[in-house]
Amino acid sequence: MLPGAEGYRLVEDQKSAESARTIHLDRHSVAILRQQQRTVDGARAAAGLPWQDHDLVFPRADGCWWNPPAITLAFGRAVKAARVPHICTI
């Protein structure tokens, strides 16, 4: 990602130039994402050498990607613990 005047621009992992999109965020969302960046920076500093930097917004404790099925499982557990209805769009 490259910083720009209006934020960051993803410069890789696009299928084509036509697949690039601009996402407009309100100030509150930007503030939350900046706080998350500070949280990740702190986790990186605390982890030291074991940290694997992939420039992720929500990394695991070691800096790596989450396994998608693990996220689904954790979300299901959170829904059950919160005793709210599970909403499935599929």
C-alpha positions as CSV (number, residue, x, y, z in Angstrom):
1,M,0.0,0.0,0.0
2,L,1.2,3.4,-0.8
3,P,0.3,6.5,1.3
4,G,-1.3,9.3,-0.7
5,A,-2.9,12.7,-0.1
6,E,-6.3,11.0,0.5
7,G,-5.1,7.9,2.3
8,Y,-3.7,4.6,1.0
9,R,-3.9,3.0,-2.4
10,L,-3.5,-0.7,-2.8
11,V,-1.0,-1.2,-5.6
12,E,-0.9,-5.0,-5.8
13,D,-3.2,-8.0,-5.7
14,Q,-5.6,-6.6,-8.2
15,K,-6.9,-8.7,-11.1
16,S,-6.6,-5.7,-13.4
17,A,-6.3,-1.9,-13.5
18,E,-10.1,-1.8,-13.9
19,S,-10.6,-3.6,-10.6
20,A,-9.2,-0.8,-8.5
21,R,-11.8,0.9,-6.4
22,T,-11.9,3.9,-4.1
23,I,-13.6,3.4,-0.8
24,H,-14.9,6.6,0.9
25,L,-14.9,6.4,4.7
26,D,-16.3,8.8,7.2
27,R,-14.0,10.4,9.9
28,H,-15.2,8.1,12.6
29,S,-14.3,5.0,10.6
30,V,-10.9,6.5,9.7
31,A,-10.3,7.2,13.4
32,I,-11.1,3.6,14.4
33,L,-8.8,2.3,11.7
34,R,-6.0,4.6,12.8
35,Q,-6.5,3.3,16.4
36,Q,-6.4,-0.2,15.1
37,Q,-3.1,0.6,13.3
38,R,-1.7,1.8,16.6
39,T,-2.8,-1.4,18.3
40,V,-1.1,-3.5,15.6
41,D,2.0,-1.4,16.0
42,G,2.0,-2.1,19.7
43,A,1.5,-5.8,19.1
44,R,4.4,-5.8,16.6
45,A,6.7,-4.1,19.1
46,A,5.6,-6.5,21.9
47,A,6.1,-9.6,19.7
48,G,9.6,-8.7,18.6
49,L,11.4,-11.1,16.3
50,P,8.6,-13.6,16.0
51,W,6.4,-11.0,14.3
52,Q,5.7,-11.7,10.6
53,D,4.8,-8.4,9.0
54,H,2.2,-8.7,6.2
55,D,0.9,-5.2,6.6
56,L,-2.5,-6.5,7.8
57,V,-5.2,-4.4,9.5
58,F,-6.4,-7.3,11.7
59,P,-3.5,-9.8,12.0
60,R,-3.1,-12.7,14.4
61,A,-0.9,-12.2,17.4
62,D,2.2,-13.2,15.4
63,G,1.3,-10.8,12.5
64,C,0.1,-13.6,10.1
65,W,-3.2,-14.0,8.2
66,W,-6.2,-15.5,10.0
67,N,-7.5,-18.8,8.6
68,P,-10.9,-17.9,7.1
69,P,-12.7,-21.0,8.6
70,A,-11.3,-20.0,12.0
71,I,-12.9,-16.6,11.7
72,T,-16.2,-18.2,10.8
73,L,-16.0,-20.5,13.8
74,A,-15.1,-17.7,16.2
75,F,-17.9,-15.5,14.8
76,G,-20.4,-18.4,15.3
77,R,-19.2,-18.8,18.9
78,A,-19.6,-15.0,19.5
79,V,-23.1,-15.0,18.1
80,K,-24.1,-18.0,20.3
81,A,-22.5,-16.3,23.4
82,A,-24.3,-13.1,22.7
83,R,-27.6,-14.9,22.3
84,V,-28.5,-13.1,19.1
85,P,-30.0,-14.6,16.0
86,H,-27.6,-16.1,13.5
87,I,-28.2,-14.3,10.2
88,C,-27.0,-16.2,7.1
89,T,-27.1,-14.5,3.7
90,I,-26.2,-17.7,1.8
